[in-house]
Amino acid sequence: MRRRLSVWKRPWGTPNSAARAATGSDDIDGWEFWRLTIAGVEQSLAEFRAAHTSPDPPA
């Protein structure tokens, strides 16, 4: 299931596009910009993704 971030009541397809809409800057990494807190632990979306996705199988 693909999730979207909403900024200014508009859904954005990627963390980068949502962060750019929120800040007005084209030079921003949305995966590092957006943060979430789970069980009292704050982390970036990049940290969450790295901890919760499987590595690609060897080719």
PDB file of N, CA, C, O and CB in Angstrom:
ATOM      1  N   MET A   1       0.836  -1.173   0.000  1.00  0.00           N
ATOM      2  CA  MET A   1       0.000   0.000   0.000  1.00  0.00           C
ATOM      3  C   MET A   1       0.883   1.240   0.000  1.00  0.00           C
ATOM      4  O   MET A   1       1.790   1.365   0.823  1.00  0.00           O
ATOM      5  CB  MET A   1      -0.952  -0.004   1.207  1.00  0.00           C
ATOM      6  N   ARG A   2       0.621   2.133  -0.905  1.00  0.00           N
ATOM      7  CA  ARG A   2       1.399   3.368  -1.020  1.00  0.00           C
ATOM      8  C   ARG A   2       0.713   4.464  -0.216  1.00  0.00           C
ATOM      9  O   ARG A   2      -0.491   4.680  -0.350  1.00  0.00           O
ATOM     10  CB  ARG A   2       1.559   3.794  -2.511  1.00  0.00           C
ATOM     11  N   ARG A   3       1.471   5.144   0.605  1.00  0.00           N
ATOM     12  CA  ARG A   3       0.956   6.247   1.418  1.00  0.00           C
ATOM     13  C   ARG A   3       1.359   7.574   0.785  1.00  0.00           C
ATOM     14  O   ARG A   3       2.316   7.648   0.014  1.00  0.00           O
ATOM     15  CB  ARG A   3       1.481   6.156   2.879  1.00  0.00           C
ATOM     16  N   ARG A   4       0.623   8.599   1.121  1.00  0.00           N
ATOM     17  CA  ARG A   4       0.934   9.945   0.638  1.00  0.00           C
ATOM     18  C   ARG A   4       1.006  10.894   1.823  1.00  0.00           C
ATOM     19  O   ARG A   4       0.353  10.693   2.846  1.00  0.00           O
ATOM     20  CB  ARG A   4      -0.125  10.432  -0.393  1.00  0.00           C
ATOM     21  N   LEU A   5       1.807  11.921   1.660  1.00  0.00           N
ATOM     22  CA  LEU A   5       1.890  12.996   2.651  1.00  0.00           C
ATOM     23  C   LEU A   5       1.017  14.141   2.161  1.00  0.00           C
ATOM     24  O   LEU A   5       1.034  14.475   0.976  1.00  0.00           O
ATOM     25  CB  LEU A   5       3.378  13.467   2.878  1.00  0.00           C
ATOM     26  N   SER A   6       0.269  14.732   3.051  1.00  0.00           N
ATOM     27  CA  SER A   6      -0.559  15.879   2.688  1.00  0.00           C
ATOM     28  C   SER A   6       0.071  17.153   3.232  1.00  0.00           C
ATOM     29  O   SER A   6       0.418  17.247   4.410  1.00  0.00           O
ATOM     30  CB  SER A   6      -2.004  15.713   3.224  1.00  0.00           C
ATOM     31  N   VAL A   7       0.208  18.123   2.348  1.00  0.00           N
ATOM     32  CA  VAL A   7       0.714  19.445   2.710  1.00  0.00           C
ATOM     33  C   VAL A   7      -0.219  20.457   2.073  1.00  0.00           C
ATOM     34  O   VAL A   7      -0.494  20.387   0.875  1.00  0.00           O
ATOM     35  CB  VAL A   7       2.211  19.657   2.243  1.00  0.00           C
ATOM     36  N   TRP A   8      -0.704  21.394   2.866  1.00  0.00           N
ATOM     37  CA  TRP A   8      -1.649  22.411   2.403  1.00  0.00           C
ATOM     38  C   TRP A   8      -2.881  21.752   1.776  1.00  0.00           C
ATOM     39  O   TRP A   8      -3.385  22.203   0.748  1.00  0.00           O
ATOM     40  CB  TRP A   8      -0.970  23.357   1.386  1.00  0.00           C
ATOM     41  N   LYS A   9      -3.354  20.677   2.413  1.00  0.00           N
ATOM     42  CA  LYS A   9      -4.559  19.938   2.005  1.00  0.00           C
ATOM     43  C   LYS A   9      -4.423  19.290   0.628  1.00  0.00           C
ATOM     44  O   LYS A   9      -5.423  19.010  -0.033  1.00  0.00           O
ATOM     45  CB  LYS A   9      -5.757  20.869   2.005  1.00  0.00           C
ATOM     46  N   ARG A  10      -3.196  19.055   0.204  1.00  0.00           N
ATOM     47  CA  ARG A  10      -2.963  18.386  -1.082  1.00  0.00           C
ATOM     48  C   ARG A  10      -2.058  17.177  -0.850  1.00  0.00           C
ATOM     49  O   ARG A  10      -1.028  17.298  -0.188  1.00  0.00           O
ATOM     50  CB  ARG A  10      -2.324  19.368  -2.125  1.00  0.00           C
ATOM     51  N   PRO A  11      -2.429  16.015  -1.387  1.00  0.00           N
ATOM     52  CA  PRO A  11      -1.567  14.842  -1.238  1.00  0.00           C
ATOM     53  C   PRO A  11      -0.386  14.905  -2.216  1.00  0.00           C
ATOM     54  O   PRO A  11      -0.537  15.301  -3.372  1.00  0.00           O
ATOM     55  CB  PRO A  11      -2.377  13.548  -1.464  1.00  0.00           C
ATOM     56  N   TRP A  12       0.779  14.510  -1.726  1.00  0.00           N
ATOM     57  CA  TRP A  12       1.989  14.490  -2.543  1.00  0.00           C
ATOM     58  C   TRP A  12       2.473  13.047  -2.646  1.00  0.00           C
ATOM     59  O   TRP A  12       2.353  12.282  -1.689  1.00  0.00           O
ATOM     60  CB  TRP A  12       3.100  15.416  -1.939  1.00  0.00           C
ATOM     61  N   GLY A  13       3.008  12.679  -3.777  1.00  0.00           N
ATOM     62  CA  GLY A  13       3.394  11.303  -4.042  1.00  0.00           C
ATOM     63  C   GLY A  13       4.695  10.858  -3.410  1.00  0.00           C
ATOM     64  O   GLY A  13       4.933   9.659  -3.262  1.00  0.00           O
ATOM     65  N   THR A  14       5.546  11.810  -3.033  1.00  0.00           N
ATOM     66  CA  THR A  14       6.835  11.438  -2.452  1.00  0.00           C
ATOM     67  C   THR A  14       7.159  12.363  -1.278  1.00  0.00           C
ATOM     68  O   THR A  14       6.655  13.484  -1.221  1.00  0.00           O
ATOM     69  CB  THR A  14       7.960  11.500  -3.520  1.00  0.00           C
ATOM     70  N   PRO A  15       7.989  11.907  -0.348  1.00  0.00           N
ATOM     71  CA  PRO A  15       8.420  12.793   0.735  1.00  0.00           C
ATOM     72  C   PRO A  15       9.149  14.034   0.214  1.00  0.00           C
ATOM     73  O   PRO A  15       9.016  15.116   0.784  1.00  0.00           O
ATOM     74  CB  PRO A  15       9.323  12.034   1.695  1.00  0.00           C
ATOM     75  N   ASN A  16       9.919  13.878  -0.867  1.00  0.00           N
ATOM     76  CA  ASN A  16      10.645  15.023  -1.429  1.00  0.00           C
ATOM     77  C   ASN A  16       9.684  16.090  -1.940  1.00  0.00           C
ATOM     78  O   ASN A  16       9.848  17.270  -1.630  1.00  0.00           O
ATOM     79  CB  ASN A  16      11.568  14.566  -2.565  1.00  0.00           C
ATOM     80  N   SER A  17       8.679  15.685  -2.723  1.00  0.00           N
ATOM     81  CA  SER A  17       7.756  16.685  -3.267  1.00  0.00           C
ATOM     82  C   SER A  17       6.948  17.352  -2.152  1.00  0.00           C
ATOM     83  O   SER A  17       6.670  18.549  -2.235  1.00  0.00           O
ATOM     84  CB  SER A  17       6.808  16.036  -4.290  1.00  0.00           C
ATOM     85  N   ALA A  18       6.569  16.610  -1.120  1.00  0.00           N
ATOM     86  CA  ALA A  18       5.842  17.196   0.011  1.00  0.00           C
ATOM     87  C   ALA A  18       6.720  18.181   0.779  1.00  0.00           C
ATOM     88  O   ALA A  18       6.256  19.257   1.157  1.00  0.00           O
ATOM     89  CB  ALA A  18       5.340  16.092   0.955  1.00  0.00           C
ATOM     90  N   ALA A  19       7.972  17.826   1.010  1.00  0.00           N
ATOM     91  CA  ALA A  19       8.890  18.724   1.722  1.00  0.00           C
ATOM     92  C   ALA A  19       9.159  19.984   0.913  1.00  0.00           C
ATOM     93  O   ALA A  19       9.257  21.075   1.476  1.00  0.00           O
ATOM     94  CB  ALA A  19      10.212  18.008   2.030  1.00  0.00           C
ATOM     95  N   ARG A  20       9.279  19.844  -0.386  1.00  0.00           N
ATOM     96  CA  ARG A  20       9.512  21.015  -1.242  1.00  0.00           C
ATOM     97  C   ARG A  20       8.307  21.938  -1.226  1.00  0.00           C
ATOM     98  O   ARG A  20       8.458  23.160  -1.221  1.00  0.00           O
ATOM     99  CB  ARG A  20       9.825  20.584  -2.684  1.00  0.00           C
ATOM    100  N   ALA A  21       7.104  21.357  -1.217  1.00  0.00           N
ATOM    101  CA  ALA A  21       5.889  22.175  -1.139  1.00  0.00           C
ATOM    102  C   ALA A  21       5.807  22.888   0.213  1.00  0.00           C
ATOM    103  O   ALA A  21       5.400  24.047   0.284  1.00  0.00           O
ATOM    104  CB  ALA A  21       4.632  21.302  -1.361  1.00  0.00           C
ATOM    105  N   ALA A  22       6.189  22.199   1.269  1.00  0.00           N
ATOM    106  CA  ALA A  22       6.104  22.776   2.618  1.00  0.00           C
ATOM    107  C   ALA A  22       7.113  23.887   2.845  1.00  0.00           C
ATOM    108  O   ALA A  22       6.821  24.860   3.541  1.00  0.00           O
ATOM    109  CB  ALA A  22       6.307  21.697   3.656  1.00  0.00           C
ATOM    110  N   THR A  23       8.310  23.751   2.258  1.00  0.00           N
ATOM    111  CA  THR A  23       9.377  24.711   2.534  1.00  0.00           C
ATOM    112  C   THR A  23       9.600  25.728   1.427  1.00  0.00           C
ATOM    113  O   THR A  23      10.160  26.797   1.669  1.00  0.00           O
ATOM    114  CB  THR A  23      10.646  23.983   2.783  1.00  0.00           C
ATOM    115  N   GLY A  24       9.165  25.403   0.212  1.00  0.00           N
ATOM    116  CA  GLY A  24       9.436  26.281  -0.924  1.00  0.00           C
ATOM    117  C   GLY A  24      10.836  26.129  -1.471  1.00  0.00           C
ATOM    118  O   GLY A  24      11.246  26.899  -2.339  1.00  0.00           O
ATOM    119  N   SER A  25      11.584  25.146  -0.977  1.00  0.00           N
ATOM    120  CA  SER A  25      12.963  24.918  -1.408  1.00  0.00           C
ATOM    121  C   SER A  25      13.047  23.686  -2.283  1.00  0.00           C
ATOM    122  O   SER A  25      12.482  22.642  -1.960  1.00  0.00           O
ATOM    123  CB  SER A  25      13.893  24.772  -0.201  1.00  0.00           C
ATOM    124  N   ASP A  26      13.757  23.812  -3.394  1.00  0.00           N
ATOM    125  CA  ASP A  26      13.986  22.647  -4.258  1.00  0.00           C
ATOM    126  C   ASP A  26      15.176  21.827  -3.790  1.00  0.00           C
ATOM    127  O   ASP A  26      15.401  20.720  -4.279  1.00  0.00           O
ATOM    128  CB  ASP A  26      14.202  23.091  -5.699  1.00  0.00           C
ATOM    129  N   ASP A  27      15.937  22.364  -2.848  1.00  0.00           N
ATOM    130  CA  ASP A  27      17.157  21.709  -2.373  1.00  0.00           C
ATOM    131  C   ASP A  27      16.914  21.093  -0.991  1.00  0.00           C
ATOM    132  O   ASP A  27      17.509  21.515   0.001  1.00  0.00           O
ATOM    133  CB  ASP A  27      18.338  22.718  -2.320  1.00  0.00           C
ATOM    134  N   ILE A  28      16.032  20.092  -0.943  1.00  0.00           N
ATOM    135  CA  ILE A  28      15.702  19.472   0.340  1.00  0.00           C
ATOM    136  C   ILE A  28      15.442  17.980   0.136  1.00  0.00           C
ATOM    137  O   ILE A  28      14.836  17.572  -0.855  1.00  0.00           O
ATOM    138  CB  ILE A  28      14.465  20.160   0.984  1.00  0.00           C
ATOM    139  N   ASP A  29      15.900  17.193   1.067  1.00  0.00           N
ATOM    140  CA  ASP A  29      15.683  15.747   1.041  1.00  0.00           C
ATOM    141  C   ASP A  29      14.508  15.442   1.961  1.00  0.00           C
ATOM    142  O   ASP A  29      14.643  15.497   3.183  1.00  0.00           O
ATOM    143  CB  ASP A  29      16.975  14.956   1.481  1.00  0.00           C
ATOM    144  N   GLY A  30      13.375  15.125   1.387  1.00  0.00           N
ATOM    145  CA  GLY A  30      12.178  14.863   2.166  1.00  0.00           C
ATOM    146  C   GLY A  30      12.302  13.673   3.098  1.00  0.00           C
ATOM    147  O   GLY A  30      11.662  13.636   4.148  1.00  0.00           O
ATOM    148  N   TRP A  31      13.127  12.690   2.720  1.00  0.00           N
ATOM    149  CA  TRP A  31      13.311  11.507   3.570  1.00  0.00           C
ATOM    150  C   TRP A  31      14.022  11.881   4.873  1.00  0.00           C
ATOM    151  O   TRP A  31      13.829  11.214   5.889  1.00  0.00           O
ATOM    152  CB  TRP A  31      14.115  10.420   2.819  1.00  0.00           C
ATOM    153  N   GLU A  32      14.837  12.932   4.860  1.00  0.00           N
ATOM    154  CA  GLU A  32      15.487  13.412   6.077  1.00  0.00           C
ATOM    155  C   GLU A  32      14.686  14.530   6.750  1.00  0.00           C
ATOM    156  O   GLU A  32      14.751  14.686   7.970  1.00  0.00           O
ATOM    157  CB  GLU A  32      16.894  13.904   5.757  1.00  0.00           C
ATOM    158  N   PHE A  33      13.942  15.297   5.976  1.00  0.00           N
ATOM    159  CA  PHE A  33      13.169  16.426   6.497  1.00  0.00           C
ATOM    160  C   PHE A  33      12.026  15.972   7.410  1.00  0.00           C
ATOM    161  O   PHE A  33      11.869  16.485   8.518  1.00  0.00           O
ATOM    162  CB  PHE A  33      12.610  17.250   5.343  1.00  0.00           C
ATOM    163  N   TRP A  34      11.227  15.003   6.934  1.00  0.00           N
ATOM    164  CA  TRP A  34      10.066  14.552   7.706  1.00  0.00           C
ATOM    165  C   TRP A  34      10.508  13.627   8.826  1.00  0.00           C
ATOM    166  O   TRP A  34      11.334  12.737   8.623  1.00  0.00           O
ATOM    167  CB  TRP A  34       9.046  13.840   6.796  1.00  0.00           C
ATOM    168  N   ARG A  35       9.950  13.844  10.009  1.00  0.00           N
ATOM    169  CA  ARG A  35      10.304  13.071  11.194  1.00  0.00           C
ATOM    170  C   ARG A  35       9.037  12.489  11.799  1.00  0.00           C
ATOM    171  O   ARG A  35       7.958  13.068  11.672  1.00  0.00           O
ATOM    172  CB  ARG A  35      11.061  13.946  12.232  1.00  0.00           C
ATOM    173  N   LEU A  36       9.166  11.363  12.444  1.00  0.00           N
ATOM    174  CA  LEU A  36       8.055  10.766  13.147  1.00  0.00           C
ATOM    175  C   LEU A  36       8.534  10.250  14.490  1.00  0.00           C
ATOM    176  O   LEU A  36       9.715   9.958  14.676  1.00  0.00           O
ATOM    177  CB  LEU A  36       7.420   9.639  12.319  1.00  0.00           C
ATOM    178  N   THR A  37       7.599  10.143  15.422  1.00  0.00           N
ATOM    179  CA  THR A  37       7.918   9.643  16.751  1.00  0.00           C
ATOM    180  C   THR A  37       7.056   8.420  17.012  1.00  0.00           C
ATOM    181  O   THR A  37       5.828   8.477  16.938  1.00  0.00           O
ATOM    182  CB  THR A  37       7.694  10.737  17.843  1.00  0.00           C
ATOM    183  N   ILE A  38       7.719   7.317  17.316  1.00  0.00           N
ATOM    184  CA  ILE A  38       7.033   6.067  17.636  1.00  0.00           C
ATOM    185  C   ILE A  38       7.576   5.592  18.970  1.00  0.00           C
ATOM    186  O   ILE A  38       8.785   5.432  19.138  1.00  0.00           O
ATOM    187  CB  ILE A  38       7.234   4.980  16.510  1.00  0.00           C
ATOM    188  N   ALA A  39       6.674   5.366  19.921  1.00  0.00           N
ATOM    189  CA  ALA A  39       7.044   4.915  21.266  1.00  0.00           C
ATOM    190  C   ALA A  39       8.125   5.810  21.875  1.00  0.00           C
ATOM    191  O   ALA A  39       9.047   5.329  22.534  1.00  0.00           O
ATOM    192  CB  ALA A  39       7.531   3.459  21.224  1.00  0.00           C
ATOM    193  N   GLY A  40       7.996   7.118  21.642  1.00  0.00           N
ATOM    194  CA  GLY A  40       8.929   8.071  22.230  1.00  0.00           C
ATOM    195  C   GLY A  40      10.260   8.210  21.516  1.00  0.00           C
ATOM    196  O   GLY A  40      11.132   8.949  21.972  1.00  0.00           O
ATOM    197  N   VAL A  41      10.428   7.509  20.400  1.00  0.00           N
ATOM    198  CA  VAL A  41      11.687   7.569  19.649  1.00  0.00           C
ATOM    199  C   VAL A  41      11.456   8.348  18.357  1.00  0.00           C
ATOM    200  O   VAL A  41      10.667   7.937  17.507  1.00  0.00           O
ATOM    201  CB  VAL A  41      12.232   6.131  19.342  1.00  0.00           C
ATOM    202  N   GLU A  42      12.162   9.488  18.217  1.00  0.00           N
ATOM    203  CA  GLU A  42      12.053  10.293  17.000  1.00  0.00           C
ATOM    204  C   GLU A  42      13.057   9.811  15.972  1.00  0.00           C
ATOM    205  O   GLU A  42      14.208   9.511  16.290  1.00  0.00           O
ATOM    206  CB  GLU A  42      12.274  11.789  17.304  1.00  0.00           C
ATOM    207  N   GLN A  43      12.593   9.743  14.725  1.00  0.00           N
ATOM    208  CA  GLN A  43      13.482   9.333  13.636  1.00  0.00           C
ATOM    209  C   GLN A  43      13.001   9.938  12.327  1.00  0.00           C
ATOM    210  O   GLN A  43      11.838  10.317  12.191  1.00  0.00           O
ATOM    211  CB  GLN A  43      13.550   7.790  13.526  1.00  0.00           C
ATOM    212  N   SER A  44      13.915  10.022  11.366  1.00  0.00           N
ATOM    213  CA  SER A  44      13.543  10.520  10.043  1.00  0.00           C
ATOM    214  C   SER A  44      12.836   9.403   9.279  1.00  0.00           C
ATOM    215  O   SER A  44      12.905   8.233   9.657  1.00  0.00           O
ATOM    216  CB  SER A  44      14.796  11.027   9.258  1.00  0.00           C
ATOM    217  N   LEU A  45      12.160   9.780   8.205  1.00  0.00           N
ATOM    218  CA  LEU A  45      11.554   8.752   7.358  1.00  0.00           C
ATOM    219  C   LEU A  45      12.621   7.826   6.784  1.00  0.00           C
ATOM    220  O   LEU A  45      12.379   6.632   6.608  1.00  0.00           O
ATOM    221  CB  LEU A  45      10.746   9.397   6.221  1.00  0.00           C
ATOM    222  N   ALA A  46      13.800   8.371   6.492  1.00  0.00           N
ATOM    223  CA  ALA A  46      14.897   7.552   5.965  1.00  0.00           C
ATOM    224  C   ALA A  46      15.321   6.500   6.986  1.00  0.00           C
ATOM    225  O   ALA A  46      15.551   5.344   6.630  1.00  0.00           O
ATOM    226  CB  ALA A  46      16.102   8.439   5.583  1.00  0.00           C
ATOM    227  N   GLU A  47      15.424   6.895   8.246  1.00  0.00           N
ATOM    228  CA  GLU A  47      15.804   5.940   9.298  1.00  0.00           C
ATOM    229  C   GLU A  47      14.729   4.873   9.468  1.00  0.00           C
ATOM    230  O   GLU A  47      15.038   3.691   9.619  1.00  0.00           O
ATOM    231  CB  GLU A  47      16.043   6.672  10.639  1.00  0.00           C
ATOM    232  N   PHE A  48      13.459   5.294   9.445  1.00  0.00           N
ATOM    233  CA  PHE A  48      12.362   4.341   9.575  1.00  0.00           C
ATOM    234  C   PHE A  48      12.359   3.354   8.413  1.00  0.00           C
ATOM    235  O   PHE A  48      12.207   2.148   8.611  1.00  0.00           O
ATOM    236  CB  PHE A  48      11.020   5.076   9.648  1.00  0.00           C
ATOM    237  N   ARG A  49      12.528   3.874   7.198  1.00  0.00           N
ATOM    238  CA  ARG A  49      12.534   3.019   6.004  1.00  0.00           C
ATOM    239  C   ARG A  49      13.677   2.023   6.068  1.00  0.00           C
ATOM    240  O   ARG A  49      13.483   0.848   5.755  1.00  0.00           O
ATOM    241  CB  ARG A  49      12.644   3.867   4.726  1.00  0.00           C
ATOM    242  N   ALA A  50      14.858   2.460   6.464  1.00  0.00           N
ATOM    243  CA  ALA A  50      16.025   1.564   6.536  1.00  0.00           C
ATOM    244  C   ALA A  50      15.807   0.450   7.561  1.00  0.00           C
ATOM    245  O   ALA A  50      16.239  -0.684   7.354  1.00  0.00           O
ATOM    246  CB  ALA A  50      17.295   2.364   6.893  1.00  0.00           C
ATOM    247  N   ALA A  51      15.143   0.775   8.652  1.00  0.00           N
ATOM    248  CA  ALA A  51      14.935  -0.215   9.708  1.00  0.00           C
ATOM    249  C   ALA A  51      13.795  -1.182   9.397  1.00  0.00           C
ATOM    250  O   ALA A  51      13.712  -2.253  10.000  1.00  0.00           O
ATOM    251  CB  ALA A  51      14.658   0.485  11.016  1.00  0.00           C
ATOM    252  N   HIS A  52      12.904  -0.811   8.449  1.00  0.00           N
ATOM    253  CA  HIS A  52      11.706  -1.620   8.238  1.00  0.00           C
ATOM    254  C   HIS A  52      11.537  -2.159   6.820  1.00  0.00           C
ATOM    255  O   HIS A  52      10.455  -2.625   6.465  1.00  0.00           O
ATOM    256  CB  HIS A  52      10.513  -0.818   8.588  1.00  0.00           C
ATOM    257  N   THR A  53      12.560  -2.105   6.027  1.00  0.00           N
ATOM    258  CA  THR A  53      12.480  -2.700   4.695  1.00  0.00           C
ATOM    259  C   THR A  53      13.541  -3.766   4.544  1.00  0.00           C
ATOM    260  O   THR A  53      14.606  -3.703   5.158  1.00  0.00           O
ATOM    261  CB  THR A  53      12.638  -1.630   3.601  1.00  0.00           C
ATOM    262  N   SER A  54      13.235  -4.734   3.728  1.00  0.00           N
ATOM    263  CA  SER A  54      14.196  -5.809   3.474  1.00  0.00           C
ATOM    264  C   SER A  54      15.220  -5.355   2.456  1.00  0.00           C
ATOM    265  O   SER A  54      14.884  -4.630   1.520  1.00  0.00           O
ATOM    266  CB  SER A  54      13.484  -7.084   2.985  1.00  0.00           C
ATOM    267  N   PRO A  55      16.463  -5.772   2.624  1.00  0.00           N
ATOM    268  CA  PRO A  55      17.448  -5.435   1.595  1.00  0.00           C
ATOM    269  C   PRO A  55      17.108  -6.170   0.291  1.00  0.00           C
ATOM    270  O   PRO A  55      16.487  -7.233   0.306  1.00  0.00           O
ATOM    271  CB  PRO A  55      18.889  -5.800   2.070  1.00  0.00           C
ATOM    272  N   ASP A  56      17.522  -5.591  -0.813  1.00  0.00           N
ATOM    273  CA  ASP A  56      17.294  -6.227  -2.106  1.00  0.00           C
ATOM    274  C   ASP A  56      18.060  -7.535  -2.176  1.00  0.00           C
ATOM    275  O   ASP A  56      19.203  -7.603  -1.723  1.00  0.00           O
ATOM    276  CB  ASP A  56      17.711  -5.294  -3.261  1.00  0.00           C
ATOM    277  N   PRO A  57      17.451  -8.582  -2.738  1.00  0.00           N
ATOM    278  CA  PRO A  57      18.177  -9.852  -2.879  1.00  0.00           C
ATOM    279  C   PRO A  57      19.324  -9.687  -3.878  1.00  0.00           C
ATOM    280  O   PRO A  57      19.244  -8.854  -4.781  1.00  0.00           O
ATOM    281  CB  PRO A  57      17.216 -10.990  -3.338  1.00  0.00           C
ATOM    282  N   PRO A  58      20.387 -10.474  -3.721  1.00  0.00           N
ATOM    283  CA  PRO A  58      21.507 -10.381  -4.669  1.00  0.00           C
ATOM    284  C   PRO A  58      21.041 -10.732  -6.073  1.00  0.00           C
ATOM    285  O   PRO A  58      20.167 -11.579  -6.256  1.00  0.00           O
ATOM    286  CB  PRO A  58      22.665 -11.311  -4.244  1.00  0.00           C
ATOM    287  N   ALA A  59      21.626 -10.084  -7.046  1.00  0.00           N
ATOM    288  CA  ALA A  59      21.256 -10.327  -8.451  1.00  0.00           C
ATOM    289  C   ALA A  59      21.891 -11.596  -8.978  1.00  0.00           C
ATOM    290  O   ALA A  59      21.687 -11.952 -10.139  1.00  0.00           O
ATOM    291  CB  ALA A  59      21.666  -9.147  -9.328  1.00  0.00           C
TER     292      ALA A  59
END
